[in-house]
Amino acid sequence: MRFGPNEKFWVVTDPTPESILVDILFAASLTDLLIQFKGGLTLDQNPTIFTDRTEAETEALRRLDSREN
């Protein structure tokens, strides 16, 4: 699949103990993702890109369920 700078995909990151679903699952374009990294997103948060929203939600919920509190 090919993405231009403004086409949206889904991003999932690792949760913190206080995170809820909207904290770790968001739609973003390449431009948006660049802004996220400039704003503090790091590779240590294991950002993962998905083209399918359902797959992204499943992964985000799995991460929330398995997080260490």
N, C-alpha and C positions, 0 to 999 in steps of 0.2 A: 504494500500500500504506500502511496505517496502523499505527503503532506506539504502544503504551502504554508507560508508564515502565519496565515490567519485561520486555517482550518482547525477545528476543535477535535481533541481526543480526550481521554480520561486519564487522570493521574491518581495513584494511590500511594500514600506514604505511611511509614510506621506511626502508630499512635503513641501518645504519652499516656500516663495513667488517667489524665483528665479528659482525653479526647473523646469526641462523639463523631458520628459518621461524617458529618459535613466538614470536620477538621482535617480528615485524611483522604477524602474523595472529592475531586473537583475536575471540572472540564477546563481545558486550557488549550491555547494555540502555542505554537513555538515561541511567539512573542511573549505570551503570558508566562510561559515556563521560564524564559530568560529573566523576566521581572521577578518571578518567585525565587530564583537563585540569587539574584542581586539583593533581594529582601531577606535572605537568610536560609532558604532551603539548601540543604547539603546532601551529598551522596550518602552520608551516615544515616539519613532518614529513609534510605532505600526507596526512592521514588521509582515507581513502575508505571509504564505507559500502556494503556489499553485502547483498542479501537472500538471495543464493544462495551457498552455501559453495564450490561448485566454481569459480564465477567469481572469488570472493575468493582462493582458492588459486592459480588461474592468474595473477592479477594479482600476488600476493605473490611467486611464483616468477619472474615476469618482472622484478620490481623487484630481486630478489636477483641474477639473472643479469646485469642491466645496470648494477649499481651500480659506482661508481668506487672502486677500492681504493687 
